[in-house]
Amino acid sequence: MDNEDYLKNKQVVWEFAVSLSIMPEVLQAEFLKIFINKLPDEMKERHFDRFANFVYPEFRWKKTERWMEKRFISDMSRTPREVASMFLMYSKINTKMAPKIITLAQKTKDRLRKRIELGINLKKKKSKPTMIQEDSE
């Protein structure tokens, strides 16, 4: 596809998206149902990940990763599936998000495992406050 065709198709997609966004919610749901049922399974998974990233902003995923890191740091024997299940239960997120959350937990645990292998201390030491004494002259 050359650049000119790409720009034409992009315009058509944009116009379709605008048209869909002003349709009643019932028709939007019907479109999504038909669209998803026509996709091959491997494309469904890729689109699901994209959709999850559009719906949940990046900062929310970072917050989720930090939450998971704390759980893994306290007990590295926990499995990613276990931590993902804990997260789904505590945050009351729909279980349809489980595959995305499990993948996130796997990446988080792998990142922590690599930090441990590099010898990076994962537990932050709380420094005791010290009083600064001024020298009297």
Z-matrix of the N, CA and C atoms (Angstrom, degrees):
N
C 1 1.446
C 2 1.532 1 107.93
N 3 1.301 2 115.85 1 122.92
C 4 1.461 3 118.45 2 179.01
C 5 1.529 4 109.68 3 -82.53
N 6 1.309 5 115.22 4 174.58
C 7 1.457 6 121.49 5 -173.96
C 8 1.531 7 111.88 6 -62.04
N 9 1.332 8 117.22 7 -39.20
C 10 1.470 9 120.49 8 -178.68
C 11 1.531 10 110.78 9 -64.54
N 12 1.338 11 117.07 10 -44.34
C 13 1.468 12 120.86 11 177.94
C 14 1.526 13 110.70 12 -63.76
N 15 1.324 14 115.41 13 -40.71
C 16 1.460 15 120.00 14 179.11
C 17 1.526 16 110.32 15 -59.41
N 18 1.329 17 117.24 16 -46.81
C 19 1.461 18 120.59 17 -178.71
C 20 1.528 19 111.89 18 -63.91
N 21 1.340 20 117.22 19 -38.23
C 22 1.469 21 120.55 20 177.58
C 23 1.534 22 110.45 21 -64.92
N 24 1.324 23 115.60 22 -46.01
C 25 1.463 24 119.57 23 179.52
C 26 1.521 25 111.62 24 -64.30
N 27 1.312 26 115.84 25 -38.24
C 28 1.462 27 119.79 26 178.79
C 29 1.522 28 110.09 27 -62.83
N 30 1.329 29 117.55 28 -40.08
C 31 1.463 30 121.77 29 178.20
C 32 1.528 31 110.47 30 -64.03
N 33 1.333 32 117.16 31 -42.77
C 34 1.467 33 121.32 32 178.83
C 35 1.534 34 110.13 33 -62.30
N 36 1.323 35 116.47 34 -44.10
C 37 1.465 36 120.91 35 179.46
C 38 1.522 37 109.96 36 -62.69
N 39 1.316 38 116.75 37 -42.69
C 40 1.461 39 120.49 38 -179.39
C 41 1.527 40 110.16 39 -62.51
N 42 1.326 41 117.06 40 -45.36
C 43 1.463 42 120.89 41 179.89
C 44 1.532 43 110.96 42 -63.46
N 45 1.328 44 116.29 43 -40.08
C 46 1.459 45 120.00 44 178.01
C 47 1.528 46 110.83 45 -64.04
N 48 1.327 47 117.25 46 -42.78
C 49 1.459 48 121.39 47 -179.72
C 50 1.526 49 110.92 48 -62.67
N 51 1.328 50 116.64 49 -40.93
C 52 1.465 51 120.26 50 178.35
C 53 1.528 52 109.79 51 -64.66
N 54 1.348 53 116.51 52 -43.74
C 55 1.463 54 120.54 53 178.84
C 56 1.527 55 111.03 54 -61.14
N 57 1.321 56 116.18 55 -43.15
C 58 1.458 57 120.70 56 179.76
C 59 1.528 58 111.47 57 -64.86
N 60 1.317 59 116.49 58 -37.52
C 61 1.467 60 119.67 59 -176.72
C 62 1.532 61 112.75 60 -67.72
N 63 1.327 62 118.02 61 -24.09
C 64 1.466 63 119.31 62 -179.89
C 65 1.533 64 112.38 63 -96.55
N 66 1.327 65 116.79 64 -1.57
C 67 1.465 66 120.44 65 176.06
C 68 1.523 67 109.67 66 -73.85
N 69 1.337 68 116.41 67 157.98
C 70 1.469 69 118.79 68 175.21
C 71 1.534 70 110.79 69 -60.68
N 72 1.302 71 115.55 70 152.92
C 73 1.461 72 121.14 71 -176.09
C 74 1.523 73 112.34 72 -59.33
N 75 1.324 74 117.47 73 -33.53
C 76 1.464 75 120.97 74 179.12
C 77 1.528 76 110.48 75 -61.44
N 78 1.324 77 117.05 76 -42.33
C 79 1.464 78 120.46 77 179.22
C 80 1.524 79 111.82 78 -71.68
N 81 1.325 80 116.37 79 -34.48
C 82 1.460 81 119.26 80 176.24
C 83 1.529 82 109.85 81 -62.46
N 84 1.319 83 116.64 82 -44.07
C 85 1.465 84 120.98 83 179.37
C 86 1.528 85 110.19 84 -63.76
N 87 1.322 86 116.87 85 -40.39
C 88 1.467 87 120.59 86 178.62
C 89 1.527 88 110.67 87 -63.23
N 90 1.334 89 116.37 88 -42.29
C 91 1.467 90 120.02 89 177.63
C 92 1.528 91 110.51 90 -60.59
N 93 1.335 92 116.84 91 -48.14
C 94 1.466 93 120.33 92 -178.58
C 95 1.533 94 110.97 93 -60.85
N 96 1.323 95 116.53 94 -40.23
C 97 1.465 96 120.67 95 179.44
C 98 1.533 97 110.51 96 -61.82
N 99 1.312 98 117.01 97 -46.93
C 100 1.464 99 121.26 98 179.62
C 101 1.528 100 110.19 99 -65.39
N 102 1.324 101 116.61 100 -45.95
C 103 1.466 102 121.91 101 -178.23
C 104 1.530 103 110.78 102 -58.85
N 105 1.313 104 116.69 103 -48.56
C 106 1.468 105 120.94 104 -176.44
C 107 1.524 106 110.96 105 -67.65
N 108 1.327 107 117.14 106 -38.54
C 109 1.469 108 119.63 107 179.82
C 110 1.523 109 112.42 108 -67.25
N 111 1.323 110 118.33 109 -24.72
C 112 1.470 111 121.51 110 -179.58
C 113 1.527 112 112.63 111 -84.17
N 114 1.321 113 117.89 112 -14.07
C 115 1.464 114 121.16 113 -178.32
C 116 1.521 115 111.80 114 -79.95
N 117 1.343 116 117.62 115 144.43
C 118 1.472 117 119.97 116 171.26
C 119 1.541 118 109.21 117 -66.59
N 120 1.329 119 116.60 118 155.64
C 121 1.467 120 121.28 119 -174.58
C 122 1.522 121 113.67 120 -56.39
N 123 1.353 122 117.63 121 -42.50
C 124 1.474 123 118.86 122 -178.09
C 125 1.530 124 111.20 123 -66.02
N 126 1.315 125 117.19 124 -32.27
C 127 1.471 126 119.47 125 177.00
C 128 1.529 127 111.02 126 -73.12
N 129 1.331 128 116.80 127 -31.90
C 130 1.467 129 120.16 128 177.89
C 131 1.526 130 109.84 129 -59.52
N 132 1.333 131 116.30 130 -43.99
C 133 1.463 132 120.39 131 -179.45
C 134 1.522 133 111.36 132 -64.33
N 135 1.343 134 116.63 133 -43.80
C 136 1.468 135 119.20 134 179.24
C 137 1.527 136 110.89 135 -63.74
N 138 1.326 137 116.52 136 -43.28
C 139 1.464 138 119.74 137 179.40
C 140 1.525 139 111.42 138 -67.12
N 141 1.328 140 117.26 139 -33.88
C 142 1.459 141 119.87 140 178.44
C 143 1.522 142 110.17 141 -62.59
N 144 1.340 143 116.35 142 -44.14
C 145 1.462 144 119.85 143 178.23
C 146 1.527 145 110.74 144 -61.96
N 147 1.310 146 117.11 145 -43.57
C 148 1.470 147 120.21 146 178.27
C 149 1.521 148 110.81 147 -61.90
N 150 1.316 149 115.75 148 -45.40
C 151 1.453 150 120.47 149 -178.67
C 152 1.531 151 110.52 150 -61.97
N 153 1.325 152 116.52 151 -42.78
C 154 1.468 153 120.26 152 178.99
C 155 1.523 154 110.48 153 -61.82
N 156 1.330 155 117.40 154 -37.87
C 157 1.462 156 120.11 155 178.54
C 158 1.525 157 111.89 156 -69.96
N 159 1.327 158 117.56 157 -31.05
C 160 1.468 159 119.99 158 176.85
C 161 1.523 160 111.02 159 -72.66
N 162 1.329 161 116.29 160 -41.10
C 163 1.457 162 120.63 161 -175.43
C 164 1.526 163 111.72 162 -74.77
N 165 1.336 164 116.69 163 -44.75
C 166 1.450 165 121.11 164 -179.29
C 167 1.520 166 108.56 165 -101.65
N 168 1.321 167 117.04 166 115.28
C 169 1.466 168 119.60 167 -177.61
C 170 1.533 169 112.42 168 -62.80
N 171 1.313 170 113.85 169 159.72
C 172 1.466 171 121.54 170 -176.12
C 173 1.535 172 111.96 171 -56.56
N 174 1.338 173 117.77 172 -38.06
C 175 1.461 174 119.06 173 -177.54
C 176 1.531 175 110.86 174 -63.83
N 177 1.336 176 116.85 175 -30.57
C 178 1.460 177 118.87 176 178.85
C 179 1.517 178 110.46 177 -68.96
N 180 1.338 179 117.47 178 -37.35
C 181 1.466 180 119.81 179 177.82
C 182 1.524 181 110.04 180 -66.45
N 183 1.334 182 117.39 181 -38.03
C 184 1.471 183 120.18 182 178.85
C 185 1.527 184 110.08 183 -64.27
N 186 1.326 185 115.84 184 -41.05
C 187 1.462 186 120.48 185 178.94
C 188 1.539 187 109.70 186 -63.34
N 189 1.319 188 116.26 187 -40.00
C 190 1.464 189 121.62 188 177.62
C 191 1.520 190 110.67 189 -64.14
N 192 1.336 191 116.97 190 -43.05
C 193 1.460 192 120.88 191 178.33
C 194 1.522 193 111.21 192 -61.30
N 195 1.334 194 117.25 193 -42.98
C 196 1.467 195 119.98 194 178.43
C 197 1.527 196 110.76 195 -61.53
N 198 1.339 197 116.67 196 -41.29
C 199 1.455 198 121.46 197 178.61
C 200 1.530 199 109.41 198 -60.50
N 201 1.337 200 116.27 199 -45.66
C 202 1.469 201 120.98 200 -179.49
C 203 1.523 202 111.27 201 -65.90
N 204 1.324 203 116.75 202 -40.08
C 205 1.469 204 120.13 203 178.66
C 206 1.521 205 110.39 204 -57.44
N 207 1.308 206 117.59 205 -43.67
C 208 1.467 207 120.93 206 179.56
C 209 1.519 208 110.76 207 -60.16
N 210 1.318 209 117.55 208 -40.57
C 211 1.465 210 121.31 209 179.94
C 212 1.526 211 111.06 210 -67.32
N 213 1.318 212 116.60 211 -41.84
C 214 1.465 213 119.45 212 179.54
C 215 1.526 214 111.06 213 -69.97
N 216 1.316 215 117.84 214 -38.99
C 217 1.465 216 120.75 215 179.99
C 218 1.524 217 110.11 216 -62.26
N 219 1.327 218 116.61 217 -39.52
C 220 1.465 219 118.82 218 -179.79
C 221 1.525 220 111.95 219 -70.04
N 222 1.351 221 116.92 220 -27.11
C 223 1.465 222 120.25 221 179.13
C 224 1.530 223 109.14 222 -157.81
N 225 1.343 224 116.43 223 96.65
C 226 1.468 225 120.70 224 -177.24
C 227 1.534 226 112.27 225 -72.60
N 228 1.328 227 117.96 226 -8.45
C 229 1.471 228 118.90 227 178.04
C 230 1.533 229 111.49 228 -78.71
N 231 1.327 230 117.24 229 -9.33
C 232 1.463 231 119.84 230 177.16
C 233 1.525 232 110.08 231 -66.98
N 234 1.316 233 115.45 232 143.43
C 235 1.460 234 119.82 233 178.32
C 236 1.530 235 109.71 234 -87.24
N 237 1.325 236 117.10 235 155.12
C 238 1.467 237 119.36 236 176.69
C 239 1.527 238 112.28 237 -57.65
N 240 1.319 239 116.96 238 -37.84
C 241 1.467 240 120.11 239 179.08
C 242 1.531 241 110.58 240 -63.30
N 243 1.327 242 116.47 241 -39.14
C 244 1.469 243 121.12 242 179.72
C 245 1.527 244 110.66 243 -64.79
N 246 1.325 245 116.52 244 -46.29
C 247 1.463 246 120.18 245 -179.61
C 248 1.535 247 110.07 246 -66.84
N 249 1.319 248 116.77 247 -39.06
C 250 1.462 249 120.04 248 177.66
C 251 1.524 250 110.49 249 -62.44
N 252 1.320 251 116.94 250 -41.90
C 253 1.468 252 120.49 251 178.15
C 254 1.525 253 111.07 252 -63.27
N 255 1.335 254 116.19 253 -40.92
C 256 1.466 255 120.00 254 176.63
C 257 1.520 256 110.23 255 -59.84
N 258 1.330 257 115.51 256 -45.18
C 259 1.462 258 119.65 257 -178.79
C 260 1.527 259 111.35 258 -62.76
N 261 1.331 260 116.31 259 -44.96
C 262 1.465 261 119.92 260 179.61
C 263 1.531 262 110.85 261 -60.74
N 264 1.323 263 116.04 262 -39.41
C 265 1.461 264 119.83 263 -178.60
C 266 1.536 265 111.09 264 -69.76
N 267 1.334 266 116.59 265 -46.90
C 268 1.460 267 119.55 266 -176.41
C 269 1.522 268 113.00 267 -70.84
N 270 1.312 269 116.78 268 -35.90
C 271 1.465 270 119.17 269 -177.26
C 272 1.525 271 112.71 270 -91.43
N 273 1.344 272 116.27 271 -4.56
C 274 1.468 273 122.04 272 177.98
C 275 1.525 274 112.51 273 56.09
N 276 1.334 275 115.25 274 42.06
C 277 1.464 276 121.71 275 176.78
C 278 1.522 277 108.00 276 -88.53
N 279 1.306 278 116.29 277 146.60
C 280 1.455 279 122.62 278 178.93
C 281 1.531 280 109.87 279 -56.06
N 282 1.332 281 116.50 280 137.12
C 283 1.459 282 120.72 281 -176.93
C 284 1.524 283 112.60 282 -68.30
N 285 1.322 284 117.79 283 -11.26
C 286 1.461 285 119.79 284 174.93
C 287 1.530 286 110.55 285 -66.02
N 288 1.318 287 116.94 286 -18.47
C 289 1.463 288 121.67 287 178.09
C 290 1.529 289 111.75 288 -83.42
N 291 1.324 290 117.93 289 -2.74
C 292 1.466 291 121.71 290 -175.36
C 293 1.530 292 113.77 291 -53.43
N 294 1.336 293 120.56 292 -45.88
C 295 1.472 294 118.46 293 -179.46
C 296 1.530 295 112.73 294 -58.34
N 297 1.313 296 116.98 295 -41.67
C 298 1.477 297 121.11 296 178.98
C 299 1.531 298 110.34 297 -65.56
N 300 1.321 299 116.79 298 -43.23
C 301 1.466 300 121.06 299 -178.44
C 302 1.530 301 110.66 300 -67.96
N 303 1.333 302 117.34 301 -38.61
C 304 1.474 303 120.29 302 178.05
C 305 1.528 304 109.76 303 -64.20
N 306 1.336 305 116.86 304 -43.12
C 307 1.471 306 120.55 305 177.84
C 308 1.521 307 110.30 306 -60.61
N 309 1.317 308 117.05 307 -42.00
C 310 1.461 309 121.58 308 178.39
C 311 1.528 310 110.54 309 -62.62
N 312 1.330 311 116.71 310 -41.62
C 313 1.466 312 120.88 311 178.79
C 314 1.531 313 110.90 312 -65.56
N 315 1.333 314 117.57 313 -38.68
C 316 1.464 315 120.63 314 178.24
C 317 1.522 316 110.67 315 -62.85
N 318 1.336 317 116.44 316 -44.95
C 319 1.471 318 120.20 317 179.33
C 320 1.524 319 110.93 318 -64.64
N 321 1.330 320 116.22 319 -39.41
C 322 1.464 321 120.63 320 -179.23
C 323 1.527 322 110.35 321 -64.67
N 324 1.331 323 116.77 322 -46.76
C 325 1.468 324 119.67 323 -179.64
C 326 1.526 325 110.96 324 -64.92
N 327 1.321 326 116.80 325 -39.88
C 328 1.467 327 120.50 326 178.82
C 329 1.526 328 110.53 327 -62.56
N 330 1.324 329 116.80 328 -41.58
C 331 1.459 330 120.48 329 178.56
C 332 1.532 331 110.53 330 -62.93
N 333 1.333 332 117.26 331 -42.24
C 334 1.468 333 120.75 332 178.51
C 335 1.535 334 111.15 333 -66.42
N 336 1.349 335 116.31 334 -39.91
C 337 1.461 336 120.08 335 178.03
C 338 1.529 337 111.00 336 -60.17
N 339 1.331 338 116.00 337 -41.09
C 340 1.463 339 120.18 338 178.88
C 341 1.526 340 111.31 339 -66.85
N 342 1.322 341 116.74 340 -36.83
C 343 1.467 342 119.53 341 176.67
C 344 1.525 343 110.63 342 -63.29
N 345 1.316 344 115.90 343 -40.83
C 346 1.469 345 120.44 344 178.85
C 347 1.519 346 109.96 345 -63.15
N 348 1.332 347 116.77 346 -43.07
C 349 1.467 348 120.80 347 178.84
C 350 1.525 349 111.30 348 -61.83
N 351 1.332 350 117.21 349 -33.15
C 352 1.458 351 120.64 350 178.52
C 353 1.526 352 112.24 351 -79.81
N 354 1.330 353 115.94 352 -7.86
C 355 1.457 354 120.00 353 177.92
C 356 1.514 355 114.02 354 85.47
N 357 1.304 356 116.89 355 19.13
C 358 1.462 357 120.51 356 178.53
C 359 1.519 358 108.47 357 -81.42
N 360 1.322 359 116.68 358 129.28
C 361 1.455 360 121.83 359 179.69
C 362 1.527 361 108.70 360 -73.60
N 363 1.322 362 117.13 361 120.79
C 364 1.455 363 121.11 362 -176.17
C 365 1.520 364 113.16 363 -84.49
N 366 1.328 365 115.48 364 -31.44
C 367 1.465 366 118.22 365 -178.63
C 368 1.519 367 109.00 366 -84.42
N 369 1.319 368 113.95 367 122.48
C 370 1.456 369 118.95 368 -179.07
C 371 1.521 370 109.26 369 -77.80
N 372 1.315 371 114.37 370 131.16
C 373 1.452 372 119.31 371 178.44
C 374 1.518 373 108.75 372 -82.95
N 375 1.315 374 114.44 373 132.07
C 376 1.456 375 118.55 374 176.46
C 377 1.521 376 107.44 375 -84.46
N 378 1.298 377 114.62 376 121.90
C 379 1.462 378 117.32 377 -178.95
C 380 1.518 379 109.29 378 -82.52
N 381 1.299 380 114.03 379 139.92
C 382 1.457 381 119.54 380 178.81
C 383 1.517 382 108.31 381 -78.82
N 384 1.308 383 116.30 382 134.39
C 385 1.464 384 118.08 383 179.22
C 386 1.526 385 109.47 384 -67.31
N 387 1.300 386 114.56 385 135.40
C 388 1.459 387 120.21 386 178.57
C 389 1.508 388 108.83 387 -118.00
N 390 1.292 389 114.32 388 146.56
C 391 1.454 390 118.53 389 178.37
C 392 1.514 391 109.05 390 -88.15
N 393 1.291 392 114.63 391 132.96
C 394 1.468 393 119.08 392 177.78
C 395 1.525 394 106.54 393 -87.21
N 396 1.320 395 114.20 394 121.26
C 397 1.453 396 118.52 395 -179.50
C 398 1.520 397 108.84 396 -99.14
N 399 1.281 398 114.02 397 128.75
C 400 1.465 399 118.66 398 178.19
C 401 1.528 400 109.00 399 -87.29
N 402 1.305 401 114.77 400 139.15
C 403 1.457 402 119.53 401 176.51
C 404 1.528 403 108.65 402 -73.83
N 405 1.302 404 116.39 403 127.83
C 406 1.471 405 118.36 404 176.29
C 407 1.514 406 108.65 405 -90.26
N 408 1.299 407 114.60 406 131.29
C 409 1.471 408 118.68 407 -176.77
C 410 1.476 409 111.90 408 -106.39
